[in-house]
Amino acid sequence: NRLWEEYELTYDTATSWPHEVDNPAEVQRTVLELKKAMKEIGDVNLSSIDEYTRVSERHTFMRKQRDDIEEARGKLSGIIQEITEEMQTLFLEHFRIINENFGIVFADLFGGGTAEVVLEDESDVLECGIEIRAQPPGKKLQNLMPLSGGERSLTAIALLFAILRLRPTPFCVLDEIESALDDANIYMFTDYVRKYQEESQFILVTHRK
């Protein structure tokens, strides 16, 4: 019983052991060390093989999903870069045309003078600010802040029509955009709208007589 309980050996198996034990104490110590090592290993998980197979399959599936996502992200990053470069090219091209139109329209509305739009950081054209510079007749070139309310309003109208000249729309509604203009500027504004009506149709909402 002791053989079986401690060593899981039957009497016949023990008596057939081919080696003589010369030092029982040393052998007993070795047995105790082996038992301790086995105890530290813990219980054997017999379902670990099936669990490993299941987890391995799941890991393989998730890794493939991750690889697909990484590949898609790389492709999207490339597409975004191409689109960004195309946007920069188109923006600079259209910005140049709008700038030229702005100078022409500004001179028509003010009866002279110059105006321009300037990028604050040409190395980052899609994110940087845009400065508007205007020089009405008889004044020096400056930003919009020192201009009167009417001059700023007429400058904004000039920029609006500069954009419309780039890509004219067949129909346009202007809602009180002339409200800050004095009578002299009103006549210049309405004359310009009449001249431009060959390209677009306008509805003007106004409180002016």
Stockholm file with secondary structure:
# STOCKHOLM 1.0

chainA/1-209         NRLWEEYELTYDTATSWPHEVDNPAEVQRTVLELKKAMKEIGDVNLSSIDEYTRVSERHTFMRKQRDDIEEARGKLSGIIQEITEEMQTLFLEHFRIINENFGIVFADLFGGGTAEVVLEDESDVLECGIEIRAQPPGKKLQNLMPLSGGERSLTAIALLFAILRLRPTPFCVLDEIESALDDANIYMFTDYVRKYQEESQFILVTHRK
#=GR chainA/1-209 SS CHHHHHHCCCHHHHHTCSSCCSCHHHHHHHHHHHHHHHHHHCCCCTTHHHHHHHHHHHHHHHHHHHHHHHHHHHHHHHHHHHHHHHHHHHHHHHHHHHHHHHHHHHHHHHTSCEEEEEESCGGGTTTSCEEEEEECTTSCCEESTTSCHHHHHHHHHHHHHHHHHHSCCSEEEEESTTTTCCHHHHHHHHHHHHHHTTTCEEEEECCCC
#=GC SS_cons         CHHHHHHCCCHHHHHTCSSCCSCHHHHHHHHHHHHHHHHHHCCCCTTHHHHHHHHHHHHHHHHHHHHHHHHHHHHHHHHHHHHHHHHHHHHHHHHHHHHHHHHHHHHHHHTSCEEEEEESCGGGTTTSCEEEEEECTTSCCEESTTSCHHHHHHHHHHHHHHHHHHSCCSEEEEESTTTTCCHHHHHHHHHHHHHHTTTCEEEEECCCC
//
